[in-house]
């Protein structure tokens, strides 16, 4: 009977994605974002803009500056920013190579911290970055969606510059 | 013992999002996309483009033309296109009002079909649209991500036109 109860509970709250699959999904998107950074000419990465929007360097720093403290907050519930500050207003390093290096450090950081997320944690509600009340899974999806959104601005910048961006499905 | 085995299995494949929550997530994004369509001036919706990219009318038709046959395929495994064809190459209706009407029909269609997705279906592997081999959950995430991606192009178009787009978190 107890087995049946558990089985029923699973059926009514059908799990559609596992923790491991969601990590792979996020990192797949991060691989594509890395390719978009690589596709930019060095100077345009720091200077090109449309309609008064931020440069792709600034948008990249938002992705990095949300992902790194984001995964820390997700795992430990610590949403403070410590010195040296790495947040979405952190200026981009002077070269694309340094930005890509920072990107790769964040990739490793996420891979390192992710398996430490307690199973029940995903459904907990908490103010992300001390201000955005959401479930932890909601915050994680927000980080991924925000990256897809800003990366797509990079696609338009590249097209406007006459550069072919990577395929959207190229997440390897 | 059997109960423990099931409990262990759950623990090692931590569920992070339920079917109901994923539907709400998708429909939240669709509400935001609808607002982006609404924000476009009628003429620019059909004509404005940057870097040779598609107009937002065409991008909207891609979203509609993937979502509708997409959810049908997800639920029934039927990936054929029937006449009248509604796919990503379907021309947009002549007015924004008609496009929005079509959008709302797809919203209802998704709400109607989603609860019919069998629980085990999400992890099945199948060639979406007869050609994109993926798990069903992978295909659903692709539909959502693709919409975020193309909608973001609309954000850039609006900014370039001097129009303030809706807030990214405004999914209500």
HADDOCK unambig.tbl for C-alpha pairs under 7 A between the chains (distance, minus, plus):
assign (segid A and resid 2 and name CA) (segid B and resid 3 and name CA) 6.90 0.50 0.50
assign (segid A and resid 3 and name CA) (segid B and resid 2 and name CA) 6.96 0.50 0.50
assign (segid A and resid 3 and name CA) (segid B and resid 3 and name CA) 5.06 0.50 0.50
assign (segid A and resid 11 and name CA) (segid B and resid 119 and name CA) 6.68 0.50 0.50
assign (segid A and resid 13 and name CA) (segid B and resid 18 and name CA) 5.66 0.50 0.50
assign (segid A and resid 13 and name CA) (segid B and resid 19 and name CA) 6.91 0.50 0.50
assign (segid A and resid 14 and name CA) (segid B and resid 18 and name CA) 5.34 0.50 0.50
assign (segid A and resid 14 and name CA) (segid B and resid 19 and name CA) 5.56 0.50 0.50
assign (segid A and resid 14 and name CA) (segid B and resid 119 and name CA) 5.85 0.50 0.50
assign (segid A and resid 15 and name CA) (segid B and resid 15 and name CA) 5.19 0.50 0.50
assign (segid A and resid 15 and name CA) (segid B and resid 17 and name CA) 5.97 0.50 0.50
assign (segid A and resid 15 and name CA) (segid B and resid 18 and name CA) 4.73 0.50 0.50
assign (segid A and resid 15 and name CA) (segid B and resid 19 and name CA) 6.33 0.50 0.50
assign (segid A and resid 16 and name CA) (segid B and resid 17 and name CA) 6.19 0.50 0.50
assign (segid A and resid 16 and name CA) (segid B and resid 18 and name CA) 5.77 0.50 0.50
assign (segid A and resid 16 and name CA) (segid B and resid 19 and name CA) 5.84 0.50 0.50
assign (segid A and resid 16 and name CA) (segid B and resid 122 and name CA) 5.87 0.50 0.50
assign (segid A and resid 16 and name CA) (segid B and resid 137 and name CA) 6.59 0.50 0.50
assign (segid A and resid 17 and name CA) (segid B and resid 15 and name CA) 5.99 0.50 0.50
assign (segid A and resid 17 and name CA) (segid B and resid 16 and name CA) 6.20 0.50 0.50
assign (segid A and resid 17 and name CA) (segid B and resid 17 and name CA) 6.15 0.50 0.50
assign (segid A and resid 18 and name CA) (segid B and resid 13 and name CA) 5.62 0.50 0.50
assign (segid A and resid 18 and name CA) (segid B and resid 14 and name CA) 5.34 0.50 0.50
assign (segid A and resid 18 and name CA) (segid B and resid 15 and name CA) 4.73 0.50 0.50
assign (segid A and resid 18 and name CA) (segid B and resid 16 and name CA) 5.77 0.50 0.50
assign (segid A and resid 19 and name CA) (segid B and resid 13 and name CA) 6.90 0.50 0.50
assign (segid A and resid 19 and name CA) (segid B and resid 14 and name CA) 5.57 0.50 0.50
assign (segid A and resid 19 and name CA) (segid B and resid 15 and name CA) 6.34 0.50 0.50
assign (segid A and resid 19 and name CA) (segid B and resid 16 and name CA) 5.84 0.50 0.50
assign (segid A and resid 50 and name CA) (segid B and resid 160 and name CA) 6.16 0.50 0.50
assign (segid A and resid 51 and name CA) (segid B and resid 159 and name CA) 4.94 0.50 0.50
assign (segid A and resid 51 and name CA) (segid B and resid 160 and name CA) 4.13 0.50 0.50
assign (segid A and resid 51 and name CA) (segid B and resid 162 and name CA) 6.91 0.50 0.50
assign (segid A and resid 119 and name CA) (segid B and resid 14 and name CA) 5.87 0.50 0.50
assign (segid A and resid 122 and name CA) (segid B and resid 16 and name CA) 5.85 0.50 0.50
assign (segid A and resid 137 and name CA) (segid B and resid 16 and name CA) 6.61 0.50 0.50
assign (segid A and resid 148 and name CA) (segid B and resid 148 and name CA) 6.70 0.50 0.50
assign (segid A and resid 148 and name CA) (segid B and resid 149 and name CA) 5.93 0.50 0.50
assign (segid A and resid 149 and name CA) (segid B and resid 148 and name CA) 5.94 0.50 0.50
assign (segid A and resid 149 and name CA) (segid B and resid 149 and name CA) 5.67 0.50 0.50
assign (segid A and resid 149 and name CA) (segid B and resid 152 and name CA) 5.36 0.50 0.50
assign (segid A and resid 152 and name CA) (segid B and resid 149 and name CA) 5.36 0.50 0.50
assign (segid A and resid 152 and name CA) (segid B and resid 152 and name CA) 5.76 0.50 0.50
assign (segid A and resid 152 and name CA) (segid B and resid 153 and name CA) 6.33 0.50 0.50
assign (segid A and resid 153 and name CA) (segid B and resid 152 and name CA) 6.32 0.50 0.50
assign (segid A and resid 153 and name CA) (segid B and resid 153 and name CA) 6.25 0.50 0.50
assign (segid A and resid 153 and name CA) (segid B and resid 156 and name CA) 6.49 0.50 0.50
assign (segid A and resid 156 and name CA) (segid B and resid 153 and name CA) 6.50 0.50 0.50
assign (segid A and resid 159 and name CA) (segid B and resid 51 and name CA) 4.95 0.50 0.50
assign (segid A and resid 160 and name CA) (segid B and resid 50 and name CA) 6.16 0.50 0.50
assign (segid A and resid 160 and name CA) (segid B and resid 51 and name CA) 4.12 0.50 0.50
assign (segid A and resid 162 and name CA) (segid B and resid 51 and name CA) 6.91 0.50 0.50
